[in-house]
Amino acid sequence: MMTATAPDTLTKTADLTDRLRAFDIFKDVRTEALEWLIQKSEYKCYRKGMHIFSAGEAADHMQVLLTGSYVIQRESNGRRKELGMWKAPYVTGVLPFSRMKDTQADGLCLEDSKVLELHRDCFVEMVNVSYQLTQALVAVMTNRVRDFQQMRLMDEKLMALGKMSAGLAHELNNPASAIVRSSQELHKHLVQTPERFKSVVTMRVTAEDVDRINEILFERIADADSVEELGLMEREERKDDLLDWLEDHDVEEADRIVDTFADWNFRTDDLESIANAIPEEAIQPILWWIETNLTTESLVNEIQASSGRIAELVQSIKAYSHMDQEPSLEMVDVHKGLKSTTIMLLHAFKKKKIRINKELGSDIPKIKALAGELNQVWTNLLSNALDVLPDDGSGVLTLRTFQERDCVCVEFQDNGPGIPEDIQSRIFEPFFTTKGIGEGTGMGLDIVRRVIEHHNGYVNVDSEPGCTVFRVCFPIQ
């Protein structure tokens, strides 16, 4: 590429009139008008690699490209973007009656290009010399506006597609990761099953005793969705009671299996009923076997919930691209969505030793909403809290639901470092993120904002070091 910055000035030749006549726009223009154009113009040659025009410079000339070609480039977000390539014969630059004052992009010559340049000061004289010539150039301006408008529309569509793709990738990440994680855990878990199965089948247990054990087991599984979730203190008390019972009955690895029994709402009375139905030496193998079944059920539920979430997201994209087929609103229980989302992310919270405290209101009315979109809100707010909380065991996340006048409100409170005051007003902007390159898309809170606005709700945040609260409220009707 050449480094010269000034074009060569050429001597005008007799064939220039014929060259102009080859332009479609000039075919009906009288020869005298074309000769006037040649006389008033400068004849120049821009070498390959030179700028035929540059961004920011005054737009003072109309340029008639007789030979050669150039590409238009514009800088956007620190990157050079090509808007298109133009070849001779072509008219560019400022035109009669154009309001253009300066150039918005760079025109880079792809080969040696010969140009007639007419200064804008000659436009008034042009109107008097030839109405046909002026009319032809105004038509060029009209076509140019149309072409650039089409380019802009395409650019906006591509940006919208890019934003949608980024949002979909962001949303799919959590359920996809949950499926991979749960399937891996399920595989590890099933490897232990044969040994536990062996210890069970060697026990002498009657059919009636087996029926009683199955009755207790499947009663807990069936009641899983209907039983009200325990608060943090209630759960810890329940775990302590279960752990004491297991240790009193000499059950090995009691501290490892007690969480599963607490998750499935077992009480000491349930364990006592199982113990009364079987010989004492069968208590440990039977409880291990029950814990194995419950863990398998939990992992399968997580996989089902996560795959269902992916299906919801795909359906949302289909609805987005076919707005006339948008899914209908339905009455939604916010507690159900919060529970399924928490289950999907539970492993990640446990890995970082984050405690989840639930303060869920009673008799919270259902709201009319799209359940899949609400789940996107819960997922993003939970994921944000997960990212900012420490992994040293001090992190606490509190989920709170309540009714405030005619709205159902959900709060997500964490004891993380807080959001700096100078960026709190920007956190809901698309692509804004405080994470490092490759760590975040900046789409999470933008999705939250858009979904909530779609449901005529509102979201606000109150943050200081040690306490950040996101409050999301939806109208009941």
N, C-alpha and C positions, 0 to 999 in steps of 0.2 A: 504494500500500500504506500502511495506516495505521500510525502510530507508537505508538498507545496500547498499554500493556502489561497493563492490568487489565481483566477482563471486566465487563460491566454485570450487576448483580444484578436479577433480574426478579421480579415478583409472580406467585405460582403461580395458575394459572387452573383452572377446573372441568373443562376438557377434557383435562387431563394424563393422567387415568386411561385415557381412550379412546385417547390417543396411544400409551401404553405397551401397550395391548391390541393395537395394530397390529403390534407386534413378534412375529415367529414364536415366539421363545423364551418369550414371556410369555402365549401364547394359552391355556395350560392352568393358569395361575397364578390363584389366587383373588383377587377384587377387594380384599379386606381387606389382602392382602400388598402389592398394588400401591400402595394408599393409604398403607401404612406406608412404602414406598420413597419416595414423593413427600414425605411429611411429614418424613422424616429427611434428605432431600437439599436441597442449595441449587440454585436455578434461575438459570442464568447465560446470558448471550449473549456469545459471542466474535465480534468483528467481523472482517471480511475482512482477512487479512494478519497477524492475531494468532496467537500460539502457543497452541494448546489444551493442549499440554504441551511441555516442553523437555528436551533431553538433560542428564543429570546431576542433575536435581532429584529430590527424594524422591517415590516413587510412593505417595501417600497416599489417592488418590481413585479410585473407580470412576466412569466418565463414561458416561452414557447419552445418545447423540447423537439428539436428536429431530428437528432440522432442520439442513440445511447439509451441508458436506463438508470434508475436510481431506486433505492429502498428508503422508506420512511421509518425512522427509529425514534423512540421516545423513552425517557428514563422514568421508571416507576418503582418506588420502594428500593432504590439502589440498584436496580437491574435494568439492562437495556432490553426493550421490547420492540419487535418489528411489527409495524402496522400494515405493511403491504409493499409490493413492488410495482413500479410504473415504467412503461417503455414508450419511446417515441412511436408515432406522433402523439404528443400530449401537451396540454396547457396547464401550468401550475402557477403558484404565487398569487398575488393580490389581483383582483378582477374589478371591472367597472361596477360601481355601486356597492362594492363589498365593504363591510365594516371592520374587516381584519386590520389590526394595527401592528401586531408583531407575530412572529412565527412560533408555533407551539411544539415543533418537533424538528428533527434533523433529517435532511435529505442527503444520503450518501451515494455517490456515483458508483455503479457497479462496472462501468466501462467508460471510456472517453465519450463525453456527451457534448454536442453542439447545441447552443441555446441562443434564441433572440430574446433580449431583455428590454421591456418597455417600462419606463418610469411612470408611476401613478399620476404625476403632474400632467401627463399627456391625455388623461382620460376625458377631460372636459372637451378638448379639441377633437378627440375621437368621435364624440357624440355629434359634433357639427360636421365632421368629414364624412362619416358613414353610419347611418342608423343600422344597416345590415350587419356590419362588423360588431357594433356595440351589442346588438341583439344576440348575435352568435355567442359572444363571450358571457353575456348574462345567462344564457342557456347552460354554458359550461359550469357557472357558479351554482345554478340550481341542481344540476346533476351531481356536483361535488357534495353539496349539502345532503342530498339523498343518500349517496354512497357512504358518507361518513356517519350518517344517522344509522344506517344498516349495520355498519361496523361497530358502532357504539352499542346498539341493541344486542348484537351477537356477543360483544364483550361482557355486557351485563348478564346475559344468560349463562355464559361460561363462569362468571364469578358466582352467580347463584348456584350453579351446579357444583362448583368447587366448594362453596360453603356447605351445601347439603351433603356432599360426599364427606367432608371433614366432620360434620356433625354425626353422620351415620357411623363413620369409623370410630368416633369417640364413644358413641352409645353402644356399639357392638362389642367394644373391648371388654367391658365388665362381665356381661353374661357369657361371652366366649371364654374368658379366662376362668370363670366359675365352672363351666362345663369341663374344661381341661383339668382343673384342679380336683374337682369332685370325682372325675373318672379315674384319675391317678390314685386318689385316696381310696376309692372303691376297690381298685385292683390290689392295693396293699392290704386292705381289710380282708378281702376274700382269700388271700394267701393264708391268713390265720384261721380261717373257718374250718378246714378239715380236722385240725387238732382238737378244736373245741367240739366239733361234731362227734368225734371219737369218744370224748369224755362223757358226752350225753348219752349215746346209745349203749354204753356199758352200764348205765344206771338202771336199776330195777324200779321202774315207775309204772303204775297201773294206768290203764286207758282213762279211767275217771280222773286221775290226778293230772294227766296230760290235758284233758278237756278243761279242767279248772285253770291251769296255767295259760292255755291258749285264750281262755275267756278274759283273763286279766290283761294279757298282752294286747289282744286286738281291741279291747275296750279302750285302752290308752291310745292306740293308733287312731281309732275312730273318733275319739274326742279331741284330737290334737288341734283341729281348726276352731272348735267351739269353746275351748277352755280359755279363760282370760289369762293373759300373760302376767307373770309375777314381776313385781318391782325388784330392784336390785337387792334391797335388804331382805325381802321375803324369799327371794331365790337363794341367797346365802344361808338363811336359816334352814330352808328345806334341804340344801346340800349337806349342811352340818348334821342334821337329823339322819339323813340317809347314810352318810359316811359312818356315823356312830353305829348304826344298825349293822352295816356291812362288816365293820371291824369286830363288833361283838360276836358275829357269826363266823369269824375267821375267814372271810372272803379275801383272797389274795388280789393285789392290784386294785384295791377298793377305790383309791384316789383317782385311778385312771378311768374307771367306768362310772363313777358317781355322776359326772356331768351329763352323760347320756340319759340316766334315769331322771335327773332333774329336768332336762330338756323336754322329756316326754311326760312330765307332770306325775311321776310316780311318787307315792307317799310311803311312809314306813308301814302303814296298814296294808298296802299292796304287797310289799315284800314279805310281811308277816303271813299274809294269806297264801303266798307261794310256798313259804317255808313249812306251813302247817300241812300242805298237801303232798309233801315229798319227804323221803328219808333225809336225815340231817346231812349225810355225806353227799347228797345230791344237790345241796343248796348252791355250792360254788359253781359246778358245771352248768346247772340250769340257769343261774343268773348270768353267767358268761354267754350262754347261748341266747338268752333274751336280749342282752346288750348287743350281741352281734346282729340280731335281726333288726333292732331299733336303729343301729348305726347304718346298716344297709338301707333301711327305709329313709333315713335322713338324707343320705347321699343321693339316692334315686330321686327324692323330692327336689333336691337342689338342682340336679340335672334337668328334671322336668320343668322347674320354674325358669331356669336360665334359657333352655331351648324355647320355652313359650315366650320369653321376653324377646328373643331374637325374631320369632315369628311375628310378634306385635310390631317390632321396628320395621321389618320388611313390609308389613301391611301398611304402616304409616307412610312409608316411602311411596307405595302404590297409590295411597289416597292423595298424597301430595302431588303426584303427577297426573291424577285424574280427579280434579277438585269436585266434579259433579257427582262423584261416587264416594264422597267423604263418609266415613262410618258415623252412625248416629250416636248421640249422647245416651248415657245410661246412668242409673243411680249407682253410685260407687261408695263403698265403705273404705275410708282412708286407712283404717287400721289394717285391713287385709293387704293393701298394697305395701304399706310400711313393713308388715311382717315378711312378705315374700322378698322384698328388697333387702331387708336385714339378713335374711337367711342366705341370700346370694352372696353377700359380702362378709358373712360372719367369720369365715376362715381368715380373711385379711385382718379383721379386727382382733381376732385371737392371736394371730401371728405378731402383731404389734403390741399385744397385751393391753388393749384399750377396753375399758369397761363401758358397757352400754346400760344406761339407766333409763327406764321407760316410765313416764308419768302420763299415762293415757287416760283421758277423760272417759267417764261413763255416759251412756246414752247420747253419744255423738251422732247427729243425724247424717244420713247419706247425702252426697252432693251429686248434682247432675254433671257428668264429665265424661271424658274419654279415658278409660282406665289405663290404657297403654301410655298415653301422654303423661298422666300423673306419675306413673312409675318412672318415667324419665326424670321427672323433677326429684323424686326421692333418691334415685340412683346418683344423680349428680351432686346433690347436697351431702349425702352420706360419703361419697367418694372424696369430696373436698375436705370434709372433716378428717377422713382417714389419712389424707396426704399431709395435713398440717400437724396432726397430733404426734407427740413423741412416742418412741417404742420402748421406754424404760419402765412401763407399768403405771405411769402417773396420768396417762391420758384418760379423760372421761368424756363421753358423749351422752347427752341427755335428749331423748325424744319426748316431746310434750304435745298433747292434743287437747283442745278445749273449744267451746263455742263462745263466740263473742258477738253479741247482738244477732245479726242475721248472717253471720259467717262462721265457717268451720276453719279453725286456725291450727297449723302445725308448726312447731318450733324445733329447730336443730341447734342445740347449744353445746359448744365445746370449750375446753379450757386450754386451747392452744395459744400461740404467740399473738394472735389478733391480726387484723388487717390495718396497715398503715393508713392514717387519716387522709393522706394526700392522694391515695388511689381508690378510696372507697367509692367515689363517684364513677369510677371507670370499670369496676369489676364485672358489670353486666354487658360490656361492649363485646362484640364478636371478635375473636382471635386475641383478646387481651389476656395475658397470662404472666404470672410472676415466676413460673417454673422455667428451668433451663431448656435449651434447644433440644428437641426430641422427647421432652418429658411431658409436655402438655400441648393441647391444640388451642386452648383458649375458647372452646366452644361450650363448655359445661354450663356456665351461668347464663350465657346467651340463650341456650336452649331452655333453661329454667324460666327466664324472663318471657320468651316468646310463648311458651306453653301456658304460663299463668295469664298473660294478656289475652290469649285465645279463649280462656275460660272466664274472662271478666274479673279476675282476681287481682291480687297485688302481693308484692314481696318487698320486704325491707330488711336491712341488716344494721345491727348495733354491735360495734366491736371496740374492744380495748384489750390490752394484754391480759391474758388469763380468762377472758370471757367474750366469745363471739356468738351472737344469736341471729340466725336467719329465721324470719317469720314469714310464713306463706299462708295467705287467707283466701278462701273461695266462698262466693255467695252460695247459700243453701238452695235458693231458687235461681 
